[in-house]
Amino acid sequence: MLEIDEGDIKNLNNKDLLNIYKKFWGTYHRLLSVSHLVEAIPFVVEPLLKEMLEKSLNLNRHDKKFREIFNDLLQPERPSFMNEEHLDLMKIIKMMENGEDVLGLISFHRKEYFYNQLNYFDGDGLREEDYLKEIKNMIKDNIDVDKQIKEENQRYKNNINKRKELIQKFNFDSKIIDLIDLSIKVLHWQDDRKKNMLSCVYYMHILLKEISEKFDIPLDILKRYSPDEIDYKMLTNFNMEESKERIKHYAVYMKRKDGKLVSEFYIKDDFKKFMDCYHKSLAAQSDIHGMCASTGKVSGIVRICKTKDDLAKFQKGEVLVVTMTRPECVPAMKKAVAIVTDEGGITSHAAIVSRELGIPCVIGTKIATKILKDGDLIEVNANHGIVRKIK
């Protein structure tokens, strides 16, 4: 895929550029379609595994002891791609401390992990100077590199050993062991899937940026159009008035038509009607339901966090409400009394970290960030996967 990054796409004519864009989108689309199936597995595995463990351990799933065992059984066996990048960066720092020339390594590091801090809308990858800045900050913070590398590597060995000890101690049958193994595999499959998806976002961004320049249409506007909409006819007869409406607000409704998934875009009055209908359906819901990732029951003030600026405002004792958590959410997660997410399963980042922290966590609500607002007082009953407004 790096040929898209390094190749001279600026010399391509419009037709060839659009052909490459469409071809790459087709590949990305197939990756999304097939790999998305992995997201469904935890919804089946979690209740089945908990039910079987309850019988085997003679414990209720809401007991603290059960929660600890469940957490230990489902810890990762290897670093996520984000932790892997952090480990490699610390190794570069160690080489710097030994007086070695690392400029070439930083360039290689960038090629390996350029996608690491992307999201699904903005595709600008990290540059070499970004990594240099991060290295300087780590050196400034006087991080004990050797200690961190050793602890991180040991953590995964400990996870594996602890799992083996528990399986032996409680003499789990083969069905339980198979479900545990499947859950761990899914955890890593989801991470690998996300890594590949973010890589694709980066290359789609590069191609779309070049299309933006060749057809003199702002990139920020083109991002509001689906790849299926972007073709030569649309670009050469671009409707700037419609695009201005999309910048203000728009809704996308996806449905199946003739065996294919199609997108319908709503703007202006159609957008208002669509959203009025949507908000009425949300307003009718008094409770928010999701899955229990970490048990417990607490009350607290809501803080919706969608950006890094939101995370910086997070206060100790608040309830962290997010679409999904990422590693940069961890400082806020450590301050939270509970966590509520729109997305995620039992092997998601939010689930793993909340169990490590021992705080209530309800995942997969779909709508928490849409119904709740900053300052709402809510009760998070993670024992039953319910979030309820108090006032």
C-alpha positions in Angstrom: 0.0 0.0 0.0 2.9 2.3 0.5 3.2 2.7 -3.3 0.2 5.0 -3.0 2.1 7.1 -0.5 5.4 7.1 -2.3 4.3 6.8 -5.9 4.1 9.9 -8.0 0.3 10.1 -8.0 0.5 13.8 -8.9 1.5 12.8 -12.4 -1.6 10.6 -12.9 -4.4 11.9 -15.1 -7.8 12.3 -13.6 -9.2 9.1 -15.0 -6.3 7.0 -13.7 -6.4 8.7 -10.3 -10.1 8.0 -9.9 -9.6 4.4 -11.0 -7.0 3.8 -8.3 -9.3 5.5 -5.8 -12.3 3.3 -6.7 -10.1 0.2 -6.8 -8.7 0.9 -3.3 -12.1 1.7 -1.9 -13.3 -1.6 -3.2 -10.5 -3.4 -1.4 -11.2 -1.4 1.8 -14.9 -2.1 1.5 -14.3 -5.8 1.3 -12.0 -5.6 4.3 -14.7 -3.9 6.3 -17.5 -6.2 5.2 -15.8 -9.5 6.1 -13.8 -8.4 9.1 -16.8 -6.8 10.7 -18.2 -10.2 11.5 -15.7 -10.5 14.4 -17.6 -7.8 16.2 -20.6 -10.1 16.6 -18.7 -12.9 18.4 -18.5 -11.4 21.9 -22.3 -10.9 21.9 -22.7 -14.7 21.8 -19.6 -15.7 23.7 -19.9 -13.5 26.7 -23.3 -14.6 28.1 -22.4 -18.3 27.3 -19.0 -18.1 29.0 -20.4 -16.3 32.1 -23.2 -18.9 32.4 -20.7 -21.8 32.2 -18.3 -20.2 34.6 -21.0 -19.5 37.1 -21.8 -23.2 37.2 -18.2 -24.3 37.2 -17.1 -21.9 40.0 -20.4 -22.0 41.9 -20.3 -18.2 42.0 -22.7 -15.5 40.9 -21.4 -13.3 38.0 -22.0 -10.2 40.2 -19.6 -11.4 42.9 -16.3 -9.7 43.3 -14.4 -13.0 43.1 -16.2 -14.0 39.9 -15.3 -10.6 38.4 -11.6 -11.0 39.3 -11.4 -14.5 37.8 -13.3 -13.4 34.6 -10.9 -10.4 34.2 -7.8 -12.5 34.7 -9.0 -15.1 32.2 -9.5 -12.6 29.4 -6.3 -10.5 29.6 -4.4 -10.0 26.3 -1.4 -12.2 25.4 0.4 -9.6 23.4 0.6 -5.8 23.1 -2.0 -3.9 21.1 -0.6 -2.0 18.1 -0.6 1.2 20.1 1.3 -0.4 23.0 3.6 -2.0 20.4 4.4 1.4 18.9 5.1 2.8 22.4 7.5 -0.1 23.2 9.4 0.4 19.9 9.7 4.1 20.6 11.2 3.4 24.0 13.7 1.0 22.4 14.8 3.9 20.1 15.3 6.1 23.2 17.4 3.4 24.8 19.6 3.3 21.7 19.9 7.1 21.8 21.0 6.9 25.4 23.7 4.5 24.2 24.9 7.1 21.7 23.6 5.4 18.6 22.4 7.3 15.5 18.6 6.7 15.3 17.4 9.1 12.6 17.1 6.1 10.2 15.2 4.2 12.8 12.7 7.1 13.3 12.0 7.1 9.6 11.4 3.4 9.7 9.2 3.8 12.8 7.1 6.3 11.0 6.5 3.9 8.1 5.5 1.2 10.6 3.2 3.2 12.7 2.1 6.3 10.7 -1.6 5.3 11.3 -1.3 5.1 15.1 -3.2 8.2 16.1 -5.7 8.5 13.3 -9.5 8.5 13.5 -12.0 7.5 10.9 -12.5 11.0 9.6 -9.1 12.7 9.6 -6.4 10.8 7.7 -3.2 12.8 8.3 -0.6 10.4 9.5 2.1 11.2 12.0 5.3 12.7 10.7 8.9 12.0 11.8 9.0 15.3 13.6 5.9 14.2 15.6 7.9 11.2 16.9 10.9 13.3 17.6 8.7 15.6 19.7 7.3 12.6 21.6 10.8 11.2 22.3 11.9 14.6 23.6 8.8 14.7 26.0 9.6 11.2 27.2 13.2 12.1 27.9 12.1 15.3 29.6 9.7 13.3 31.9 12.8 11.2 32.9 11.0 7.9 32.0 12.9 4.8 33.1 12.9 3.1 29.7 14.5 -0.2 30.8 12.0 -0.6 33.6 9.0 0.2 31.4 10.1 -2.2 28.6 10.7 -5.0 31.1 7.4 -4.4 32.9 5.4 -4.3 29.6 7.0 -7.5 28.3 6.5 -9.2 31.6 2.9 -8.2 31.8 1.9 -10.4 28.9 3.8 -13.3 30.2 2.1 -12.9 33.6 -1.3 -12.8 31.8 -0.6 -16.1 30.1 0.7 -17.7 33.3 -2.2 -16.5 35.4 -4.7 -17.9 32.9 -3.0 -21.3 32.9 -3.0 -21.3 36.7 -6.7 -20.5 36.9 -7.6 -23.2 34.3 -5.6 -25.8 36.3 -6.9 -24.6 39.7 -10.6 -24.8 38.8 -10.2 -27.7 36.3 -12.3 -26.1 33.6 -13.7 -28.4 31.0 -12.7 -28.2 27.3 -15.8 -26.1 26.3 -14.9 -23.3 28.8 -11.3 -23.4 27.7 -12.4 -23.1 24.0 -14.5 -20.1 24.8 -11.7 -18.4 26.7 -9.3 -19.1 23.8 -11.8 -17.7 21.3 -12.3 -14.6 23.4 -8.6 -13.9 23.5 -8.3 -14.5 19.7 -11.2 -12.1 19.1 -9.5 -9.5 21.3 -6.4 -9.6 19.1 -8.4 -9.9 15.8 -10.2 -6.7 16.7 -6.9 -4.9 17.3 -5.5 -6.2 14.0 -8.6 -5.2 12.2 -8.5 -1.7 13.6 -4.8 -1.4 12.6 -5.6 -2.3 9.0 -8.7 -0.1 8.9 -6.7 3.0 10.1 -4.0 2.2 7.5 -6.7 2.2 4.8 -8.1 5.5 6.1 -4.7 7.0 5.6 -4.3 5.9 2.0 -7.9 6.9 1.2 -7.1 10.3 2.6 -4.0 10.6 0.4 -6.0 9.8 -2.8 -8.9 12.0 -1.8 -6.5 14.9 -1.1 -5.1 14.5 -4.6 -8.6 14.4 -6.1 -9.4 17.6 -4.2 -6.4 19.4 -5.7 -7.0 18.2 -9.3 -10.7 19.1 -9.3 -10.3 22.2 -7.1 -12.8 21.1 -4.5 -11.9 21.6 -0.8 -10.9 18.4 0.9 -13.1 19.1 3.9 -16.1 19.1 1.6 -15.2 15.9 -0.3 -15.0 14.1 3.1 -18.7 14.6 3.4 -19.4 12.4 0.4 -19.3 8.7 0.3 -16.7 7.0 -2.0 -19.6 5.6 -4.0 -20.8 9.1 -4.8 -17.4 10.3 -6.0 -16.9 9.9 -9.7 -15.9 11.9 -12.8 -19.4 13.2 -13.5 -20.0 14.3 -10.0 -16.6 16.0 -9.7 -16.9 17.9 -13.0 -20.5 19.0 -12.2 -20.0 19.6 -8.6 -22.9 21.1 -6.7 -21.3 23.6 -4.3 -24.7 24.7 -2.8 -25.5 21.2 -1.7 -22.0 20.8 -0.3 -22.4 23.9 1.8 -25.5 22.3 3.3 -23.6 19.1 4.1 -20.9 21.2 5.9 -23.7 22.6 8.1 -25.3 19.3 8.9 -26.4 16.1 7.2 -27.6 12.6 8.1 -26.8 9.4 6.4 -29.2 6.5 6.3 -27.9 3.2 5.1 -30.1 0.4 3.8 -30.2 -2.6 1.6 -31.5 -2.2 -1.9 -31.4 -5.0 -4.6 -28.9 -6.9 -2.5 -26.6 -4.0 -2.0 -25.9 -1.5 0.8 -26.8 2.0 -0.3 -26.5 5.4 1.5 -29.1 8.1 1.5 -28.1 11.6 2.5 -30.5 14.0 4.1 -29.9 17.8 4.1 -32.0 21.0 4.6 -35.7 20.2 5.4 -35.2 16.5 4.9 -32.4 16.5 7.5 -34.7 18.3 10.0 -37.5 15.8 9.4 -35.1 12.9 9.7 -33.6 14.2 13.0 -36.9 15.1 14.5 -38.1 11.5 13.9 -34.8 10.2 15.3 -34.9 12.4 18.4 -38.5 11.4 19.2 -37.5 7.8 19.2 -34.6 8.5 21.6 -36.8 10.7 23.9 -39.2 7.8 24.3 -36.4 5.8 26.1 -36.1 6.4 29.8 -33.3 3.9 30.3 -30.2 3.1 28.4 -29.3 -0.5 28.0 -26.0 -2.1 27.2 -23.7 -5.0 28.3 -21.9 -5.3 31.6 -18.2 -5.1 31.1 -17.2 -4.5 34.8 -19.8 -4.9 37.6 -20.8 -2.3 40.2 -23.5 0.3 40.8 -22.7 4.0 41.2 -24.1 7.5 40.7 -22.3 10.4 39.1 -22.2 13.4 36.9 -21.9 12.8 33.1 -19.0 14.1 31.1 -19.3 13.4 27.3 -15.8 13.1 25.8 -15.6 13.1 22.0 -12.3 15.0 21.5 -8.9 15.4 23.3 -10.1 18.8 24.5 -13.1 17.1 26.2 -10.8 14.5 27.9 -8.6 17.4 29.2 -11.7 18.8 31.0 -12.6 15.5 32.7 -12.8 15.8 36.5 -12.2 13.1 39.1 -15.5 11.4 40.2 -17.4 12.0 36.9 -18.9 9.3 34.7 -16.9 9.0 31.4 -19.4 8.7 28.5 -17.8 8.0 25.1 -18.5 6.4 21.7 -15.5 4.1 22.4 -12.4 4.4 24.4 -8.8 4.7 23.0 -5.5 4.7 24.8 -5.5 8.5 25.2 -8.7 8.0 27.3 -6.8 6.1 30.0 -6.0 9.2 32.2 -9.7 10.1 32.3 -10.7 6.5 32.9 -8.5 6.4 36.0 -10.4 9.4 37.3 -13.9 8.1 36.5 -16.3 6.5 38.9 -17.8 4.6 35.9 -17.6 4.3 32.2 -20.4 4.1 29.6 -19.8 3.5 25.9 -21.8 3.4 22.7 -19.8 0.6 21.2 -17.6 -2.3 22.2 -17.8 -5.9 23.5 -16.3 -7.9 26.3 -12.9 -7.8 24.7 -12.9 -4.1 23.9 -10.5 -1.5 25.3 -13.1 -0.1 27.7 -14.0 -3.5 29.0 -10.4 -4.6 29.7 -9.3 -1.3 31.3 -12.5 -1.0 33.5 -11.9 -4.5 34.9 -8.3 -3.6 35.6 -9.5 -0.4 37.4 -12.3 -2.2 39.2 -14.9 0.4 38.2 -18.5 -0.2 36.8 -18.6 -0.2 33.0 -21.6 -0.5 30.6 -20.6 -1.0 27.0 -22.4 -1.3 23.7 -25.3 1.1 24.6 -25.4 2.5 21.0 -27.0 5.7 22.1 -25.5 7.0 25.4 -23.6 9.9 23.9 -26.8 11.0 22.0 -29.2 10.9 25.0 -27.0 12.0 27.8 -25.6 15.5 28.3 -22.7 17.0 30.3 -23.9 17.6 33.8 -26.6 15.0 33.9 -26.8 13.0 37.1 -27.1 9.3 36.3 -27.1 5.9 37.9 -24.8 3.3 36.3 -26.0 -0.1 37.2 -23.4 -2.2 35.5 -24.6 -5.3 37.3 -27.6 -5.3 35.0 -26.2 -3.2 32.1 -28.6 -0.3 32.7 -27.9 3.5 32.8 -30.7 5.7 34.2 -31.1 9.4 34.4 -31.7 10.6 38.0 -32.3 14.2 37.0 
